[in-house]
Amino acid sequence: MKMTMRWFGTGIDPVTLDKIRQVPGIYGVITTLYNVPAGDKWNIEEVRALKKEVEEAGMVIAGIESVNIHDSIKTGAGDRDKYIKNYITTLKALGETGIDLVCYNFMPVFDWTRTDLAKVRPDGATVFSYSQKIIDKIDPEKMFDVITEKADGYALPGWEPERMVKIKELFQMYSGIDEETLFANLKYFLSAIMPVCEKYGIKMAIHPDDPAWPVFGLPRIMTCKENLLRLIKMVDNPCNGVTLCTGSLATNPDNDIPGIIHSLKGRIHFAHVRNVKHNAPGDFEEAAHLSADGSLDMYKIMKALWETGFNGPLRPDHGRNIWGEVSIPGYGLNDRAIGLSYLTGLLEAIIKNEHGA
Ligand SMILES: [Mn+2]
């Protein structure tokens, strides 16, 4: 497994490459061209410049998170082929630059959703949290304000202001879209991009929906083992795979994460490993990566990844905000570095135990 951290780019991310480089066991970063709107083509020169910058800092780009999918593709609108063509151009630019992993999601209108970005825990750390009871009282058109209110002025990944000003239009686009239509549109998209992925060896890794159930009446499909298996079978190509995000899938306590890892053997291309603490049905908060701090058994999760031969990039996911760090919410250096070190330690023990060392 290749240990990585997400990095949002110079001028955007207060966590610099120099700092990430000093995290023990780090292999590279997961990054993106943060300022390119969903649907636009990526310019190969910009991709090359990004790669050069990361390599000059002594690391590699282990994957792109994300190349976002335009809403016309998700809804199957009349102009979707134009956006799929743009996506293929972007994949070519990445492939030509030697980048072979792309994370994306297929969530309608809203990306990951939380009701608080700074819930205070007993030790004073703050975390993201979610309460279905609160969501049920929120006007979906106000959701952008709710989520950005505590973002310290940072733009949040997946909550780009230029999309959110069109919120009414977006809801209109998705009216009448159900789970089956979303699956069909996802299949259409994946089938169209597989040839370019095969040519360059690019692994597509869909991110599960977060939380793993419909929000604001909008369908969500990447929510459980059955649907993830449906995804990999409906376009049965090794380039069509999954980002195993433990925290997103485990928002639903019925999802058995080690079991899901075993069932997706060979098709997990990227892993986000973090813990989550269930408080009540539909109510959870994020936790430190440590098993004892949340509801997940991180040892069993790392062991399942190891046993299934997962050898792709893995990153700690959202961290708690600790020690007064000022950062993009969820993406401070401190707690992610602690999380990464912990996961690296678990892995070392698993491997040595396996080999009788
Ligand atoms: Mn994730």
Residues whose N, C-alpha, C, O or C-beta is under 5 A from the ligand:
A	BS01	MN	C245 H272 D317
